[in-house]
Amino acid sequence: MKKIVIPGLFAALITPVAFASNCHGSSDGSAVHGDHHGMHARHHQAGSPVGRPGDANSATRTIEVHAYDSMQFKFSEPLNFVDGEVVTFVVTNHGQIAHELSIGNHAEHEKHREMMLRMAGMDHDHDDGQTLTVAPGQTGRLTWQFQSGDDLLFACNIPGHFEAGMHQAGQIAKNGRHH
């Protein structure tokens, strides 16, 4: 008698469907999760008034960033930059909950927080060059090329984190002079 291996066939047929559902929709099959990533990509695709994602090979320095559940960042050095400077940020999450490091100006962070609130309950892992989400106990890298502009702000925009104080201003000097 011949054996038919139905469980293996079933798994092979269902896996692509489950994978696609997980990547492009929420648990109820809607496209909310996909819309979240689309909104996030549209939010950052035009760049930022304070710079753009940089090439790690061009970085002239590295700044360590420590994120804590007390809703604080600790930076290894002052946040003073020069127009055109490329810096790599090594972000370590010392907490028990996810945190993100996002670079932008106040208006960008406000829009990002509004988007995050609209998508509450969804997976908010970002790694788009401007924002990096770091899981508890993990370390990630983000490289940024600064361009002169006022209102430089580093923030965690996960709902409630910014409001609890998880943000810090920086400065970008034009022609090598900080104001």
Secondary structure, DSSP 4 states (H G I P E B T S, - for coil): -----HHHHHHHHHHHHHHHHHHHS-TTS-SHHHHHHHHHHHHHTT-BTTEEE--GGG-SEEEEEEEETTTEEEESS--EEETT-EEEEEEEE-SSS-EEEEEE-HHHHHHHHHHHHHTTTS----BSSSEEEE-TT-EEEEEEEE---S--EEE--STTTTTTT-EEE-EEEBTTB--
